[in-house]
Amino acid sequence: MNFAVIGLGSFGLKRAQAIKDSNQGKLVAINDIDQLKVKQAIEKLKVPFKNYNDILNDKNIDVISVCTPNKFHKNIIIDSLNSKKNVFCEKPLARNLSEAVEIYNHAKKSKNIVQIGSNHRYFESVKYAKRLVENDTIGKLLSFTGRIGHNGERLKNSWFWKKDISGGGTLLDNGCHLLDLSRYFLGDFNTGKGIISNSYWKNIEVEDTACGMFSTKHGQTSTIFCSWRLMSGYFFFELNGTDGYINVDGRFDTHGGDKIFWSISKEKKFLSKDFSDVKPNSYKQEIDQFIKNLKEKKECSPSISDALEVMKMIDFVYSSKSNG
Ligand SMILES: NC(=O)c1ccc[n+]([C@@H]2O[C@H](COP(=O)([O-])OP(=O)(O)OC[C@H]3O[C@@H](n4cnc5c(N)ncnc54)[C@H](O)[C@@H]3O)[C@@H](O)[C@H]2O)c1
């Protein structure tokens, strides 16, 4: 499976390395509009540059990995689908719901696949939580509550602060991971609302803090808090079930403190597992699974429909009356 990566910033380099590390994927071309980024990436990755149209027209390229700022996701995804390429696009799918619907409609008409990056699904603690839930360890799920964030320093004065390029702030940057996980565990949320604010980074075009509350049609709830002023790598969520409780805890840096605690009501005991010693490789694992699904012609996860549902949840928050 031959990949081209478009966008060679801090995340594009990580994604490119994950593709190179994957046993089944091959990185054959890279692209960025910034020639300095291209030069540095060629030195690091030892993969040739190709211009955009040549990537689209290259019959040898099976997958385009989109790692550009959010504003460019829509056009690159649609161009890629029109050129009969599969797409692996970094979250969020788009800047807003109307762009997301446009992409979704194109993807549904295409024989090719669009998957959105959601590497948190591949954290050891999250995978373990998923297995506990699937084995019915804590019964029927009633609620998800999560918190996520980082200190925001890396984004200072970058495109992440510009609404026209990003579409929004912390909710699109990291809150979307919690929304994806809420759905991964509990399914579709059909109502929701939220509050956005700027508690630390002032005079920027997007929010640095967001809270959201959502409900499924069965009355299960998700509440999330995300911020650009938390400890770097902060990640935490809890699942409450009819027969127990799970707590996934990366509060002291996800990539160094990946832990899970759970309790089964009738046994009245607490259990835990610590994955701190496992070298993080969620980016590679999700690329491996993406390739496997493509080869076996199975639906990718998160699918384009999953990504659209996350964008609907984001829209519930941004369109809440309290946000003016
Ligand atoms: N999965 C995750 O956890 C995760 C983490 C960080 C970022 N991301 C996502 O990855 C994407 C990139 O974020 P980043 O932090 O790497 O940003 P970045 O600013 O570090 O890099 C973006 C790169 O894209 C290039 N670029 C801009 N427009 C382009 C175009 N039209 N064609 C080709 N290249 C173009 C820029 O020159 C830059 O090198 C964003 O959508 C972001 O939300 C995902």
The ligand as an SDF file (V2000), in Angstrom:
LIG
                    3D

 44 48  0  0  0  0  0  0  0  0999 V2000
   -4.0050   13.0380   15.8280 N   0  0  0  0  0  0  0  0  0  0  0  0
   -3.5030   13.9730   16.5530 C   0  0  0  0  0  0  0  0  0  0  0  0
   -3.3830   13.7590   17.7180 O   0  0  0  0  0  0  0  0  0  0  0  0
   -3.0470   15.2970   15.9320 C   0  0  0  0  0  0  0  0  0  0  0  0
   -2.1050   16.0470   16.6460 C   0  0  0  0  0  0  0  0  0  0  0  0
   -1.6810   17.2640   16.0940 C   0  0  0  0  0  0  0  0  0  0  0  0
   -2.2220   17.7080   14.8870 C   0  0  0  0  0  0  0  0  0  0  0  0
   -3.1570   16.9630   14.2280 N   0  0  0  0  0  0  0  0  0  0  0  0
   -3.7620   17.4890   12.9760 C   0  0  0  0  0  0  0  0  0  0  0  0
   -2.7710   17.4320   11.9390 O   0  0  0  0  0  0  0  0  0  0  0  0
   -2.9490   18.5290   11.0390 C   0  0  0  0  0  0  0  0  0  0  0  0
   -1.6240   19.2970   10.9310 C   0  0  0  0  0  0  0  0  0  0  0  0
   -1.2810   19.8280   12.2020 O   0  0  0  0  0  0  0  0  0  0  0  0
    0.2490   20.2250   12.5680 P   0  0  0  0  0  0  0  0  0  0  0  0
    0.2750   20.4100   14.0250 O   0  0  0  0  0  0  0  0  0  0  0  0
    1.2040   19.2770   11.9340 O   0  0  0  0  0  0  0  0  0  0  0  0
    0.3610   21.6420   11.8460 O   0  0  0  0  0  0  0  0  0  0  0  0
    1.7110   22.3570   11.3650 P   0  0  0  0  0  0  0  0  0  0  0  0
    1.4170   23.7940   11.2200 O   0  0  0  0  0  0  0  0  0  0  0  0
    2.8600   21.9580   12.2460 O   0  0  0  0  0  0  0  0  0  0  0  0
    1.9830   21.7270    9.9090 O   0  0  0  0  0  0  0  0  0  0  0  0
    1.1430   21.9430    8.8060 C   0  0  0  0  0  0  0  0  0  0  0  0
    1.9840   21.8130    7.5390 C   0  0  0  0  0  0  0  0  0  0  0  0
    1.1350   21.8780    6.3990 O   0  0  0  0  0  0  0  0  0  0  0  0
    1.7660   22.6680    5.4010 C   0  0  0  0  0  0  0  0  0  0  0  0
    0.7160   23.1440    4.4740 N   0  0  0  0  0  0  0  0  0  0  0  0
   -0.1680   24.1510    4.6640 C   0  0  0  0  0  0  0  0  0  0  0  0
   -1.0040   24.2300    3.5970 N   0  0  0  0  0  0  0  0  0  0  0  0
   -0.6200   23.2540    2.7370 C   0  0  0  0  0  0  0  0  0  0  0  0
   -1.1040   22.8400    1.4580 C   0  0  0  0  0  0  0  0  0  0  0  0
   -2.1440   23.4380    0.8730 N   0  0  0  0  0  0  0  0  0  0  0  0
   -0.4640   21.8120    0.8390 N   0  0  0  0  0  0  0  0  0  0  0  0
    0.6190   21.2170    1.4160 C   0  0  0  0  0  0  0  0  0  0  0  0
    1.1050   21.5620    2.6250 N   0  0  0  0  0  0  0  0  0  0  0  0
    0.4870   22.5680    3.2880 C   0  0  0  0  0  0  0  0  0  0  0  0
    2.4820   23.7620    6.1780 C   0  0  0  0  0  0  0  0  0  0  0  0
    3.5080   24.3770    5.4100 O   0  0  0  0  0  0  0  0  0  0  0  0
    3.0230   22.9700    7.3790 C   0  0  0  0  0  0  0  0  0  0  0  0
    4.2900   22.4290    7.1270 O   0  0  0  0  0  0  0  0  0  0  0  0
   -4.0900   19.3680   11.6050 C   0  0  0  0  0  0  0  0  0  0  0  0
   -5.3030   19.0320   10.9540 O   0  0  0  0  0  0  0  0  0  0  0  0
   -4.1780   18.9540   13.0580 C   0  0  0  0  0  0  0  0  0  0  0  0
   -5.4560   19.0830   13.6280 O   0  0  0  0  0  0  0  0  0  0  0  0
   -3.5430   15.7630   14.7240 C   0  0  0  0  0  0  0  0  0  0  0  0
  1  2  1  0
  2  3  2  0
  2  4  1  0
  4  5  1  0
  4 44  2  0
  5  6  2  0
  6  7  1  0
  7  8  2  0
  8  9  1  0
  8 44  1  0
  9 10  1  0
  9 42  1  0
 10 11  1  0
 11 12  1  0
 11 40  1  0
 12 13  1  0
 13 14  1  0
 14 15  2  0
 14 16  1  0
 14 17  1  0
 17 18  1  0
 18 19  2  0
 18 20  1  0
 18 21  1  0
 21 22  1  0
 22 23  1  0
 23 24  1  0
 23 38  1  0
 24 25  1  0
 25 26  1  0
 25 36  1  0
 26 27  1  0
 26 35  1  0
 27 28  2  0
 28 29  1  0
 29 30  1  0
 29 35  2  0
 30 31  1  0
 30 32  2  0
 32 33  1  0
 33 34  2  0
 34 35  1  0
 36 37  1  0
 36 38  1  0
 38 39  1  0
 40 41  1  0
 40 42  1  0
 42 43  1  0
M  CHG  2   8   1  16  -1
M  END
$$$$
